[in-house]
């Protein structure tokens, strides 16, 4: 899987002794639609590769998604699943406020073949 370029928020603190201390802060990323094939492979990879991130997953679990695809992540304290629709503005605003979201990675999509 290709490396994912993300900006990690870093805070620079100057101690009383004049030293510069750099600390990374936990970031909260909203994921959408990760119960599908691509997203469900992304989540465990990302959790392992980037320990400074919490992942909040919003998925409606339509025909394209299966919560069983994410079974290996459910016990991870940095992972939270929320069943819901990305079109529900109130829910999305609640998630942004409740979890102090710093970024979004969007997988949610449906394809209609006629």
C-alpha positions in Angstrom: 0.0 0.0 0.0 1.3 3.4 -0.9 2.6 5.7 1.9 0.0 8.1 3.0 1.2 11.7 3.4 -0.5 13.4 6.3 0.5 16.5 8.2 1.1 15.8 11.9 0.3 18.7 14.1 3.4 19.5 16.2 3.5 21.9 19.1 6.8 23.6 19.9 7.2 24.4 23.6 10.0 26.5 25.1 10.9 25.4 28.6 11.9 27.7 31.4 15.5 26.6 30.6 15.3 27.9 27.1 15.2 24.4 25.4 12.8 23.8 22.6 10.7 20.7 23.1 8.7 19.3 20.3 5.7 17.2 21.1 3.1 15.5 18.8 -0.5 15.7 19.8 -3.1 13.0 19.2 -5.1 13.8 16.1 -8.7 12.7 15.4 -9.5 11.7 11.8 -13.0 11.2 10.5 -13.2 8.3 8.1 -16.3 7.7 5.9 -17.4 4.5 4.2 -14.6 2.2 5.5 -16.8 -0.9 5.8 -16.2 -1.5 2.0 -13.3 -3.3 0.5 -10.7 -0.5 0.2 -11.6 1.3 3.4 -11.6 -1.9 5.5 -8.1 -2.6 4.4 -7.0 1.0 5.1 -8.2 1.1 8.7 -6.0 -1.6 10.3 -3.0 -0.4 8.2 -3.4 3.2 9.4 -4.0 2.2 13.0 -0.7 0.2 13.0 1.3 2.7 11.0 0.2 6.0 12.7 -0.2 5.6 16.5 -0.7 9.3 17.0 -4.1 9.2 15.3 -7.6 8.3 16.6 -9.9 7.1 13.8 -13.7 7.9 14.0 -15.5 5.9 11.3 -18.9 7.0 10.0 -20.5 4.4 7.7 -24.2 3.7 6.7 -23.5 0.0 6.1 -25.4 -0.1 2.8 -25.0 -3.1 0.4 -21.4 -2.1 -0.3 -20.3 -2.2 3.4 -20.0 -5.0 5.9 -19.1 -4.3 9.6 -17.5 -7.7 9.8 -14.7 -6.4 7.5 -13.6 -4.2 10.5 -13.9 -6.8 13.2 -10.1 -6.8 13.9 -10.3 -3.0 14.7 -13.2 -2.9 17.1 -11.2 -3.6 20.2 -8.6 -0.9 19.4 -9.1 2.1 21.8 -8.1 4.5 19.0 -10.9 3.3 16.8 -14.6 4.3 17.0 -17.4 3.1 14.7 -20.6 5.2 14.2 -23.4 3.9 12.0 -24.8 6.8 10.2 -25.3 8.7 6.9 -22.7 11.3 5.8 -25.7 13.3 4.3 -27.0 13.8 7.9 -25.6 17.3 8.6 -26.6 17.3 12.3 -24.8 13.9 12.8 -21.6 15.1 11.0 -21.6 18.4 12.9 -22.0 16.4 16.2 -19.1 14.1 15.3 -16.9 17.1 14.4 -17.7 18.8 17.8 -17.7 15.7 20.0 -14.4 14.3 18.6 -12.6 17.5 17.7 -12.0 16.3 14.2 -8.7 17.4 12.5 -9.2 15.9 9.1 -11.3 13.7 6.9 -10.4 10.7 4.7 -13.4 10.0 2.5 -14.1 6.5 1.2 -17.9 6.6 1.1 -19.3 6.1 -2.4 -21.9 4.1 -4.2 -21.9 3.0 -7.8 -25.0 2.4 -9.7 -24.8 0.1 -12.7 -27.9 0.1 -15.0 
